[in-house]
Amino acid sequence: MRRLSFGVLGPVFLFFVIFFILYYLSPPFYTFDSYDYLHLSLYPKYGASHPLGFGNILYLLSKLSDLFNKKYYIELVLMWNALSLALFLSFGLKPLRAFFLSKRTMRVKLAISTLILVVSWFTITSLIYVSNSFWSEATNILHVALFCFLVKFATYIKKWQSCILAFLLSVWSYNTRYSEIVLPICFLGLAGVYYVRSLYGQKWLPGRSLALTYVLLFVFSLFGIQTASKILENIYPGESGKSYITNLAISASMQCALRCDVTLFAANCDTPDGKEIVEESKCSELIFGLKPFGGSVLDMTDSPVQIFRRVGPMMTIKWLLLAPFTYLSDTHALETGLFQFGDDQLGAKNYPEATKYYSQYLVGAKKLTPNLAFISLVQTLDKYFRTNKIFHMLTVIAVLLAIFFIFMSINPVVLLLSFYSLGTYLVFSYLNPHVPFRYLVIIIAPSFLAALIHFLGCNNKSYTL
């Protein structure tokens, strides 16, 4: 019988370990976002604040649960999240195996192992927290893993096959989470890096050929997103909320970064009270209406270009420069959500039809209480997140590492992870300037995985293209 390779057994082992951890920590928790996803899965409307894709996955899992007499829905959700996390983390298995089998001295191995354990504790426990929920972050991580597989094997398969895969993955990822527009843009970053490297310093690298491959993937990705958007808009007409939310987010980001230099909301710096609100408020308080900023002075149905014209080119440039540096000044409460699913929850009251449908599958969750181990995990993460600001510092390190790898690495997986981490940070800075813990997790995790791959010996000239 043919022996199974480490590359197959490793991810399978990871899947079962992660699933049993998630199952032990269950029930998963629900949030306002969760109810939005569940509602959209039954009543899809293109252009809503949450895209269609993740809700459809939850709906398909409910149909799979029908095969088991409407049982095991929570287990299926946790299995999906475990699969996502296992495929993502599997990219770190080969470098770790190579490291422990290397001829480094025991002292060096012990020092590096200690650093890996410390970083892994913060990263993996955060991913476990995110995966024990009805958010889309776990599926977000799955998309990153699938794009990593694509760039890893893009040069081994025919170009038209790579382009079709890029087309399909981009459509799925973007329509699961709008911020994942970063993933196809990463292809353009890879093309630029390989082309420049082949011209300066690394003549042996077939940069033009690789650049052409990734440019094609970028073009097909954007074509897929644009085509799918037009089709979905015709199939599921309805809300035009996406442009409204984008304009509101840009206005909020500008107001947060520039403060009294611009006036985009009713509250302004002409009065002492208005100046105090504008100068002292957090971005999250502005976005969620927790302070009396008043309505926007702009027409939210206009394109974002109208906002830039109002504030002028100098203020726009200043915002572009300041927003990434002011983003982490905000702190959002750690979201633990709700551990019950039923008619007495606020999200359920907003979406009674979705609550009625999914109650068939989540009836057991009404009787369950939060797992004590999960409560302890949440309290620990909350301490490091809000009190000690550890995850804010880890985000800064992750962004700096991403920039370093963009200039120093030739490994396509490392480069994609780095571009994704940096790009996601910029997207949140400019378009969604509040700082929930789960946003930081999907910035930190890819960059630290890239560091694991890069520093443990998988980024040298023996890398075969």
Order of alpha helices (4+ residues) and beta strands (2+ residues): alpha-alpha-alpha-alpha-alpha-alpha-alpha-alpha-alpha-alpha-alpha-alpha-alpha-alpha-alpha-alpha-alpha-alpha-alpha-alpha-alpha
